[in-house]
Amino acid sequence: MGRPLKIQKLNAGVQTDAGYPQFANLDPGTQVIPVGMTSSEFLGVVGGANALNGSSIASSTFPVVQITANVNGQQGSAYIITQKGTYKYLVAGEDSVYANNLTQGFSYQITNVGTGTDWTALGAGVNPQAGQVFTCALPLGSGSGTGQASDAGQCQLVANATLNAGQMNMVFSTNGGQTYATRLTNKYIFDNATPPNRYAVNFFLSGESTAVVLSNVAVANTTGWFTSDASNFTVGQIITAAGTFTGNATITGYTDPTTYFVINTNGTTAFQLSATEAGPNIATAAGNTQGLTFSEAVSTTAKSGADGVTFANGTGNLTLAQVQNYTS
């Protein structure tokens, strides 16, 4: 089923669950290259985004998984450092604060050792270094100098958009849609179905995004369905509407501009919108959308990972999933 994220623990001098290496980098005696893949490719890659004096350890060869987490009461983009259990991870936020803004009793990860900062007094031990996780031992305002750290802590993986303190979520794309993960190993990711479906993890590097304007958009009915000239719609896609609405259709809640999410589509000429990702449909009434411009965000991507092939296993087909990620 895939081991937990315990591969290549030491990266750039920092203890972390780093990326799963290419097949060519595995022990020659244990290499098992799946049919349809080459030795230069790899399955799931995850790792801590430990910042080393302001530079991430992530690379296009070993990208890391980006998550959303609520750490120290701060919710935002974060990254896995190590796995603590099946559903528990030590994570670090994308934020970075100066040493004099650290709160006593909270955990942090050093992002920049800086100058003039007594990390040992703050609780980081006798040999502080970027990427190290520690608990602040002094009251707020005790730190000094140019040293910086990010919020860090243990979080539980949940399949929800709303996060409580100490929780995190992870989104991945599969079968043209997006869903929340309930488990991640060094090779596989599991969705929130009952029972969960298992996918081989495939990573992509996001490229430039461009806005493509949709033409002849009309409201089709009362449940948020629209029609337009042929395009390439997918569930989870972002559609932006902008302009002063003068048409005879009704789009409840529209303001200039508004971002919507595709929750259903025939793939070409029809799509259903929600105000939130994977949320309920918006309320509409049929008619034209004169005055509005609808545009879809289209990203070019460069692949860094396994080929888009389907693997067979004892329980059926194992498909590849695309996980949100970032690189340095």
FENKAJO-V610785 format. One record per run of one state. SS is the DSSP state (A for helix, B for strand, O for the rest). FROM is the first residue (numbers start at 1). TO is the last residue. If there is no record, write none. Layout:
ss;from;to
SS;FROM;TO
SS;FROM;TO
//
This chain:
ss;from;to
O;1;9
B;10;11
O;12;13
B;14;15
O;16;22
A;23;25
O;26;50
B;51;52
O;53;54
B;55;56
O;57;63
B;64;71
O;72;73
B;74;83
O;84;87
B;88;93
O;94;96
B;97;98
A;99;101
O;102;106
B;107;112
O;113;118
A;119;124
O;125;132
B;133;135
O;136;147
B;148;157
O;158;166
B;167;169
O;170;170
B;171;174
O;175;176
B;177;180
O;181;182
B;183;184
O;185;187
B;188;190
O;191;197
B;198;213
O;214;217
B;218;219
O;220;224
B;225;227
O;228;237
B;238;242
O;243;249
B;250;251
O;252;257
B;258;265
O;266;269
B;270;274
O;275;280
B;281;281
O;282;283
B;284;285
O;286;286
B;287;288
O;289;292
B;293;303
O;304;310
B;311;313
O;314;315
B;316;323
O;324;324
B;325;326
O;327;328
//
